[in-house]
Amino acid sequence: MWKEFKSFAIKGNVLDLAVAVVIGAAFGKIVSSLVADIIVPLVGLLSGGINLEKLTFTYLDAEVKYGIFLQSVVDFFIISFSIFMVVKVANRFKQKETVKVEVVETPAPDPEIALLTEIRDLLKANKQGEA
């Protein structure tokens, strides 16, 4: 059991996944800061300083804070768009690799060789059928 776990844990895929999780967590902090410290204030300026988080209504004794939900939806779209733009810019800078494929045409076999190959195959098939 230990050998199986060791071979699983040392595989490249698991190590790549671990690195991706760590980098993803660090990138998440960057994106959160970008949204909270730069984009949301700019959107607030453009929208006249509207703060959705304060929107509530009371029904009987329950206070429904639907503004927090709306703000979360807006934050989601801002974060999604920010990540989309970062990936788009990163893909633009990524060098495109072109793969050259050489097509090698094999010449048609000589008709005599093709006929001899066919006879050989028929003799083999006939010999196996007798056995």
C-alpha positions in Angstrom: 0.0 0.0 0.0 2.9 2.4 0.8 4.5 1.7 -2.6 1.3 2.5 -4.4 0.8 5.7 -2.5 4.5 6.7 -3.0 4.2 6.0 -6.8 1.0 8.0 -6.9 2.3 11.0 -4.9 5.6 11.2 -6.9 3.9 11.1 -10.3 4.3 14.3 -12.3 0.6 14.9 -12.4 0.2 15.2 -8.7 3.2 17.5 -8.4 1.9 19.7 -11.2 -1.5 19.9 -9.5 0.0 20.9 -6.2 2.0 23.7 -7.9 -1.2 24.8 -9.7 -3.1 25.0 -6.5 -0.4 27.1 -4.8 -0.1 29.4 -7.7 -3.9 29.6 -8.0 -4.2 30.6 -4.4 -1.6 33.4 -4.9 -3.2 34.5 -8.1 -6.6 34.6 -6.3 -5.2 37.1 -3.9 -3.9 39.2 -6.7 -7.3 39.1 -8.5 -9.2 39.9 -5.2 -7.0 42.9 -4.6 -7.4 44.0 -8.2 -11.2 43.8 -7.9 -11.5 45.2 -4.4 -8.9 48.0 -4.6 -9.0 49.1 -8.3 -12.0 47.9 -10.3 -14.8 48.2 -7.7 -13.9 51.8 -6.8 -13.8 52.7 -10.5 -17.1 51.1 -11.1 -18.4 52.9 -8.0 -17.3 56.3 -9.5 -19.0 55.4 -12.9 -22.2 54.3 -11.2 -22.4 57.4 -8.9 -21.2 55.6 -5.7 -24.1 53.1 -5.5 -23.5 50.6 -2.8 -25.7 47.5 -3.3 -24.7 45.9 0.0 -27.0 48.3 1.9 -30.1 47.2 0.0 -32.5 45.3 2.3 -36.2 44.8 3.0 -38.0 43.6 6.0 -40.7 41.0 5.9 -42.4 40.4 9.3 -39.4 39.9 11.6 -36.9 38.8 8.9 -34.5 41.3 7.3 -33.7 40.1 3.8 -30.3 41.5 2.7 -30.6 41.0 -1.0 -28.1 43.8 -1.7 -25.2 41.6 -0.5 -26.3 38.9 -2.9 -26.5 41.4 -5.8 -23.0 42.8 -4.9 -21.7 39.2 -4.9 -23.1 38.7 -8.4 -21.5 41.9 -9.6 -18.2 41.0 -8.0 -18.4 37.6 -9.7 -18.8 39.2 -13.1 -16.1 41.7 -12.5 -13.7 38.9 -11.4 -14.6 36.7 -14.3 -14.1 39.5 -16.8 -10.8 40.4 -15.2 -9.5 36.8 -15.4 -10.7 36.6 -19.0 -8.7 39.7 -19.9 -5.6 38.5 -18.1 -5.8 35.1 -19.9 -6.5 36.9 -23.2 -3.4 39.1 -22.8 -1.3 36.1 -21.7 -2.3 34.1 -24.8 -1.4 37.0 -27.0 2.1 37.1 -25.7 2.5 33.4 -25.8 4.5 32.3 -28.8 2.7 30.1 -31.3 4.6 27.0 -32.2 4.1 25.8 -35.7 4.6 22.1 -36.3 5.9 21.2 -39.8 4.6 17.9 -41.0 6.4 16.4 -43.9 4.4 14.1 -46.0 6.5 11.4 -47.5 4.8 9.6 -50.3 5.7 6.0 -50.7 6.1 5.0 -54.4 3.7 2.5 -55.7 5.1 -1.0 -55.6 6.2 -2.7 -58.8 3.2 -4.7 -60.2 5.2 -7.9 -60.1 6.1 -7.4 -56.4 2.5 -6.7 -55.6 1.4 -9.9 -57.4 4.0 -12.0 -55.6 2.9 -10.5 -52.3 -0.7 -11.4 -53.0 0.2 -15.0 -54.0 2.2 -15.3 -50.8 -0.7 -14.1 -48.7 -3.1 -16.5 -50.4 -0.7 -19.4 -49.9 -0.4 -18.5 -46.2 -4.1 -18.3 -45.8 -4.7 -21.6 -47.6 -2.0 -23.3 -45.5 -3.6 -22.1 -42.2 -7.0 -23.2 -43.4 -5.8 -26.8 -43.9 -4.4 -27.1 -40.4 
